[in-house]
């Protein structure tokens, strides 16, 4: 790799790290208006995006021990955010299902996060926004393939 390119890549990595930190902080600020914790939000987000899943599947997505995820789900079930549902084909399998209140919270928080990003991008041209989206999507695709 050319030396200039290595410097640019180092800058990209640093910017992505800083952007990630700022978005996480903004997300925590938004969540402070709700009765859920950041790990509960992450679990709700996975269920919202991927649909019903087992505790094992959710644990894998969140990089948590199954026992930790079970405790998380117990608290979320008490808050009427999710419910445990037996699989219709195999009653031994229990899936976590997102309830209306959990979906409402996820939608509200995601909308607030999108409004924040929109505010950040207010000085970008439509072409710059499209280019940023395309490049981030391409980068994400390459990372998933890796």
C-alpha positions as CSV (number, residue, x, y, z in Angstrom):
1,X,0.0,0.0,0.0
2,X,1.3,3.4,-0.9
3,X,2.3,5.6,2.1
4,X,-0.2,8.3,1.4
5,X,-3.0,5.7,1.2
6,X,-1.9,4.3,4.6
7,X,-2.2,7.7,6.1
8,X,-5.7,8.2,4.6
9,X,-6.8,4.8,5.8
10,X,-5.5,5.6,9.3
11,X,-7.6,8.9,9.2
12,X,-10.7,6.9,8.0
13,X,-10.3,4.4,10.9
14,X,-9.9,7.3,13.4
15,X,-12.9,9.2,12.0
16,X,-15.1,6.0,12.1
17,X,-14.1,5.4,15.7
18,X,-14.9,9.0,16.7
19,X,-18.2,8.9,14.8
20,X,-19.1,5.6,16.5
21,X,-18.4,7.1,19.9
22,X,-20.5,10.2,19.2
23,X,-23.5,8.1,17.8
24,X,-23.3,5.8,20.9
25,X,-23.3,8.8,23.2
26,X,-26.2,10.5,21.4
27,X,-28.0,7.1,21.5
28,X,-27.5,7.0,25.3
29,X,-28.9,10.5,25.6
30,X,-32.0,9.6,23.6
31,X,-32.4,6.4,25.7
32,X,-32.4,8.4,28.9
33,X,-35.9,9.4,28.1
34,X,-37.0,5.8,28.2
35,X,-37.1,3.1,30.8
36,X,-34.8,0.7,28.9
37,X,-31.0,0.2,29.2
38,X,-28.6,0.3,26.2
39,X,-28.3,-3.6,26.2
40,X,-32.1,-3.8,26.2
41,X,-32.2,-1.4,23.3
42,X,-29.7,-3.5,21.3
43,X,-31.7,-6.6,22.0
44,X,-34.9,-4.9,20.8
45,X,-33.1,-3.6,17.7
46,X,-32.0,-7.1,16.8
47,X,-35.6,-8.5,17.3
48,X,-37.0,-5.6,15.3
49,X,-34.6,-6.1,12.4
50,X,-34.4,-9.9,12.3
51,X,-37.7,-11.0,13.8
52,X,-38.3,-13.6,16.5
53,X,-35.2,-15.5,17.6
54,X,-34.0,-17.9,20.4
55,X,-32.0,-16.7,23.4
56,X,-29.0,-18.5,21.9
57,X,-29.3,-16.7,18.6
58,X,-29.8,-13.3,20.3
59,X,-26.8,-14.0,22.6
60,X,-24.6,-14.7,19.6
61,X,-25.7,-11.4,17.9
62,X,-25.0,-9.4,21.1
63,X,-21.8,-11.3,22.0
64,X,-23.2,-12.1,25.5
65,X,-23.4,-15.3,27.5
66,X,-26.8,-17.0,27.3
67,X,-27.3,-16.5,31.1
68,X,-26.8,-12.7,30.7
69,X,-29.2,-12.6,27.7
70,X,-31.7,-14.7,29.8
71,X,-31.6,-12.1,32.6
72,X,-32.0,-9.3,30.0
73,X,-35.0,-11.0,28.5
74,X,-36.5,-11.6,31.9
75,X,-36.4,-7.9,32.7
76,X,-37.7,-7.0,29.2
77,X,-40.6,-9.5,29.6
78,X,-41.6,-7.8,32.9
79,X,-41.6,-4.5,31.1
80,X,-44.0,-5.9,28.5
81,X,-41.4,-5.3,25.7
82,X,-41.0,-8.9,24.6
83,X,-42.6,-12.3,25.3
84,X,-41.4,-15.9,25.1
85,X,-43.3,-17.9,22.5
86,X,-43.0,-21.7,22.0
87,X,-42.1,-22.6,18.4
88,X,-45.2,-24.0,16.6
89,X,-43.2,-26.8,14.9
90,X,-41.0,-27.8,17.9
91,X,-42.5,-27.0,21.4
92,X,-39.0,-27.4,22.9
93,X,-37.8,-24.3,21.1
94,X,-38.7,-20.9,22.7
95,X,-38.4,-17.8,20.6
96,X,-38.3,-14.2,21.9
97,X,-41.0,-12.1,20.3
98,X,-41.1,-8.3,20.2
99,X,-44.3,-6.8,21.6
100,X,-46.1,-3.6,20.6
101,X,-44.5,-1.5,23.4
102,X,-41.0,-2.7,22.4
103,X,-41.7,-1.9,18.8
104,X,-43.0,1.5,19.7
105,X,-39.8,2.3,21.7
106,X,-37.6,1.1,18.9
107,X,-39.4,3.1,16.3
108,X,-39.3,6.3,18.4
109,X,-35.6,5.9,19.3
110,X,-34.5,5.1,15.7
111,X,-36.5,8.1,14.4
112,X,-34.8,10.4,16.9
113,X,-31.4,9.0,15.9
114,X,-32.2,9.5,12.2
115,X,-33.3,13.1,13.0
116,X,-29.9,13.6,14.7
117,X,-28.0,12.3,11.6
118,X,-30.2,14.4,9.4
119,X,-29.2,17.5,11.4
120,X,-25.5,16.5,11.2
121,X,-25.8,16.2,7.4
122,X,-27.7,19.5,6.9
123,X,-24.6,21.2,5.3
124,X,-24.0,18.3,2.9
125,X,-25.3,18.5,-0.7
126,X,-27.8,15.8,-1.8
127,X,-24.9,14.3,-3.9
128,X,-22.6,14.2,-0.9
129,X,-25.3,12.5,1.2
130,X,-25.9,9.9,-1.6
131,X,-22.1,9.3,-2.0
132,X,-21.6,8.9,1.7
133,X,-24.5,6.4,1.8
134,X,-23.2,4.4,-1.2
135,X,-19.6,4.3,0.2
136,X,-20.7,3.3,3.7
137,X,-23.0,0.6,2.2
138,X,-20.1,-0.7,0.1
139,X,-17.8,-0.7,3.1
140,X,-20.4,-2.5,5.2
141,X,-20.8,-5.1,2.4
142,X,-17.1,-5.7,2.2
143,X,-16.9,-6.2,6.0
144,X,-19.8,-8.7,6.0
145,X,-18.1,-10.7,3.2
146,X,-14.8,-10.8,5.2
